[in-house]
Amino acid sequence: MNKKIYESVFWRKRKIIIPCIIILIVIICSYVYVVREKNKVFKSYKVKNKVEVDSKIQSKYQEFEGGILRYSSDGISFYKNGREVFNKAVQMTSPVVDVRGSYIVMAERKSTQISLFDVKGNQVNVTATHAIIDITVSENGVIAAILDDGTANYIELYDKNGVKLVSGRTVLEGDGYPISIALSGDATRLIASYLAISEGQAQSKVIFYNYSSVGENEVDRIVGGFNQYKDSIVPEVNFINNKTAVAVGDNMFTIYQIDEKPSIQYEQEFDGKVETVFYSSQYIGIVFESNDQSYAHVIKVYDKNGKKVYTKSTDFNYSDISFAGENIVMNDERTCLMYSFQDKERFNKTFETKIVKLVPVSDRKFIFVSDNEIQEIELK
């Protein structure tokens, strides 16, 4: 009897223990696989597809929807999976372009001309009421433009059909001249950097606007203003996500958390000069001019809460730098380098042809633009 009871208990325990062991093994194997993949070193690449482009047209390039956007004073085109998705003629002497989600906004500074495109090339043209200073677009196709009539500045918002949603003065008198704006992905929040002169000295101010019900009862929809930048100039502001914004000055940067009203999540002053700022949806990268003669640049990566997750010193004179997941990718005219946040060199390749633009789609898929060809490549 005791033996039967023992065997029954044993088999019940075995039915529990064996599946637990199997699950544990699966978890361990999955973890090992993920770690290996995150640190895999690539030695070469293969071309997945390619398309020829006219090298005589001087163009700029930008990543868009897993493909590449090409634009110039004569037009804008989009390439993906080895084919041209759309090609639109646009006459703009000095176009400014912003991309978010499935939308592209293109405008002529100091004019009133704005064009909005979606991923299929559908085009909506908008005429602003005053000269355009800066422009941005949200993930749902809402356009925000800062305008200047010679005596005052204004913000206008338009929906994806070109219908005006908001029009109003940007700030109260004396707050300065707007130099950069960014719109949240859901188009409810806008951050703007202003340059003001106080006692003969240049100073930046950062102003927040809210276009949801939260801002309805606020003057000019302003829900927050910050002027702690002293003698620092803030030439760049951006949204990391709908509730996190970044303002980067020449000697400090601030991460703002925005609920109903904005507040400072993290702020830090710098000793070195800021050279480049780059973003992802999770990280902020800042490249500083080095104070140490043994290397030229210092790269620091912060998460959206201000925690420093990676620091690297380098002499590589990059022309472009960006994120590919938890990696940074740098390139000059011939060479591409990729490092993980664990500072492991995952890719180091010198190409035979000149790199006009190199865009990481993931940590192993890139879009490589040369003088006369756009290639989608996969590292191996």
N, C-alpha and C positions, 0 to 999 in steps of 0.2 A: 504493500500500500504506500509506504513512504517512498519507495523507488518510483512508483507511478506519479506521485505528487511532485517529486524532484524533477522527473522528466518533463512533466507538464509545465512547470515553472521555467525550466531551462529553454524549452521550445518557445514559450511566450517571450522570454527575454531575447532569444535569438532573433525572433521576428522584428523586435524593436531595434536591436543593436546593429544587425546587418544593414538595414536601410540607412541608419545614421552614419555608419562607416562609409557606405557608398556615397551619400550626400557630401560628407567631409572630403572624400577623395576628389569628387567633382569640383568642389569649391577650391581646393588646393590647386588642382590642375588648371582651373580657369584663372586663378590668380597668377600662377606662374606664366600662363600663356599671355595674359594681359601685360605683365611686367616685361616679358621678352619682346612683345610687339612694340611697346612704348619705347624700348631702347634698342630696337633692331637697327643695325648699321646697313646702309644701302651703298653699293659700290658702283652701280650703273643705272641705266634707265632704258625703257623701251617706248617708242612712239605709238600711241594708241590711234591717233588720227591727226590730220593736219589740213590746213587750208591756206592757199596763197593770198597775199594781200599786196596792194600797190605800194611799193617802197618810196615812190615819189611824193606821196602825200605825208606831210609832217603831222603825226597824230599823237594823241595821248591815250593811255590805256588804264582800265580799272576793272577789278573783278566784279562780276554781276551774276547772280543766280547760278553759280557753278560754271560759268563761262567767262568770256572777256568782252568788255565794252571798248570800242574804238571810236574816238571822236576827234574832230578838228573844226576849223572855222567853216568848213563846207558841209559837214554832216555828221551823223552818228550811226554806228552799226554794232550789231551784237552777234557773236560767234559762240557756238557750243556744239560739242560732239562732232567736230570736223565739218560743220556747215554754217553758212551765214543765215541766221534766223531772221534778221531784218536789216535794212539799210535805208536811212532817211536823209534826205537833203535838208540842211538847216544852214542858213547864212548868218553867222555870228563871228565878228572879228576876233573877240577874245572870250570864248565861252567859259562859264563856270558850271561844273556838273556836280550833283550830289546823288547818291544811290542809297536806297533803303528798301529792304524786302524785295518786292517785285516791281518797284517803280524807280524811274530815273527822271530827275528834273534838270533841265539845261536852260541857262539864261545868259543874256548879254549884260555884263555890268555897265552901269551908267545909262542903260536904255530901259525900256519898259517891256521887252520881249521875253516871254517865258514859254517853254515847251515841256510838257509832261509825257513820258512814254511808259507803257507797261511792258511786260516781258515778251509780248507778241508783237510789239512795235506800234500798237495803237497810240495815236498822238492826239493830245489836247493842247491847244494854244491859248495862252492867257495874256492879256495886256494889263500890266500894273498901272496904278494911277500916278506913280512918280518913278524917278530913276532908281534902279536896283543897286543896292550896296552889297547885299549878301542874300543867299537863298539856301533852303534846305527842304527835305521831303521826309515824310513819315512812312511807316510800313503800310499804312492803308491809303497812301497816295495823296495825303494832305500836304499842300505846299505852304511854306512860311517864307515870307520875303521881308527884309528890312529895306525901306525906301527912304529917299531923301528929296525934299522939294526945294532945297537951298536954304531954308530957314528952320526946318524941323524934320525929325525922323519919324517914320511910321512903321508899324507891322501890319501886314495883310496876310490873311490865311485864305486859301482856296481849296475846295474839295477836288476829288479826282476828275470831276466833270467840268472844272473851271469855274464853279460857282463861288463867289466871294462869301466867306464865312465870318471873317473878322476884319475890321479896319480901325486903327486907332493910333494915337501918338505912343511912342515907345516908352518914354520916361518923362519925369517932371523936369522943368527947366534947370539947366546947370549940371545935369548928371553925365554929360559927355556925349561922345560920338561912338556909335556902335561899330565894332570891328569884327565880331564873330557871333554867330548864333547856332543853336542846335535845337531840334525838335524831338521830343520823345517819340517812341515807336507808335504809340496810340494817339499821338497828336494832341494830347491834353496839356502838356507842359512844354515850356520853351525857356531856354537859358540863353542869356545874351551877355557878352562882355563889352564894356564901354570904356573908352579912353577919355579921361577928364584932366584938366589942368587945375591944380590946386596950389596956390601960392607960388606960381611959376614953375611947378614941378609936375611931370606927367604921372598919373595914377590911374590904375584900372579899378572899375567897379563891376560886380557881377549881379545881374538882376534876373529874377525868376518871374515868369508869367504862368497863369493857369487858365485854360480855356474850357474847363469843365464847370459844373455848378459851384465848385469851391471858389472860383475866382469871380463869380458873377457880381458880388457886392464889394469887390476891391477896386480902388481907383486904378484905371487903365489895366485892370486884371493883374496888377503886380502883387505877388504874395510873399516876396522876400527880396532883400537887397544886402549886399556884402561889400564893404570897402576896406577890409583889413590888409589889402595888398600893398599899402604904403607906396614905395617907389617902384614896385614891380608892375610890369606890363603883362597883361594876359591876352595873348593873341589867339588862343585856341580854347574852345569849350566843346564838350561832347556829352552825349548820353551813352552810358554803358548798357542800361536797361531802362524801363519806364520810370523807375524810382531812384536811379543812381546816375548822377551827373558829375563830370570832371571839368575843372578849370585849371589849365596849366599856364603858369607864368614863366618869366625868364629866370626866376630864382626861387620859385615855390610852386606847389600844386595842392589843390583841395579836392576832396571827394565829398559830394553833397548827397545826403539822403533826403528824398522828397516824399513826404506823405501828403498831408494837406498843406503844410508849409515846409520849406526847405530848412535843413540844419546841417551843420558841418559834421561829417562822419569821421574824416581824417584830414589832417593838414601837415605839411612838412616843408621847411625851407631848405634850399640847396646851397652848397658852396660852389659847385661847378656850373658852367653855362649849359643850358638845355640846347641840344642840337636837333633832336627829332622826337616826336611823340607818335606812338602807334597803339592801336586798340584791337581788342576782340570783345565778345559779349561777356567775357569773364575777367579779362586782364587788361592792365594799362602798362605799356612799355615806354620807358624814357631813356634816351641816349644822351649822355653828358660828355662834354669836352673834358678830357682827363687833366688833372693837375699834376700827374706823375709822368715824368719824361720817358718812362719805360713802356708806356702804351698810350694810344691816342684817344680811345673812347672807353667809357664805362656804361654798360647796359644794365638797367635795373627794371625788374618786372614786379608789379604789385597786383594783388587781387582787388576785387571791388570794395573790400573793407579796409584797404590800405596796408595789408600785410605784405611784406616783401617776400617774394617766393623765389627769386633768382637774381643773381648778380654776376656779371661777366665783364672782364677787362679784355680789350682786343685792339689790335693794330689794323684790322681789316677795314679798308676804306670803302665802305658800302655805298651804293647809290640808292638801294631800297632795303627796307627791313619790315618784317611783318610776323604775325603769329600763324602757326599751323598747329592748332590744338595746344598742347603743352610743350611746344617747341618754338624757337625763333628761327626765322629764315632770313639770311642776308645775301645780297649779291652785288657785284660790281658789273662791269661790261662783259666779263668772261666767266667769272667763278661764282658758284653758289655754295653756301655753307648752311648747314642746319644743326642746331644744338638743342638737346632736350633740357628741361629745367633741372635735370641732374648733372648738367654740363657735359653730357656725352655727345661727342661729334657723331652725328648720324648720317651725314651726307657731306661730301666735299668733292665737287666736280668742276673742272674747267671745260667749258664748251668750246667747240670749234668755231662757232659763229657768235657774233655779238649778241648780247642779251639786251634787247630793247625793254622788255618787261618780263618779270617772272612772278607769277601769282600762285601761291599754294592754295589748292582746293581742299586738301587734307594733308596729313603728314607723309603721304606717299604719292599723291596725285598733284601735278603742277600744270599750269598753262605757261608755255614758253613762247615768247614772242621775239622773233628775229626781225631783220630788216624787211624780209619779203614773205614771211610765213608765220602762221600761228599753229603751234603743235600742242596737243594734250599728251603729256608724258606720265609714265608710271614708274616710280623708283623700284629697283629690284636689287 
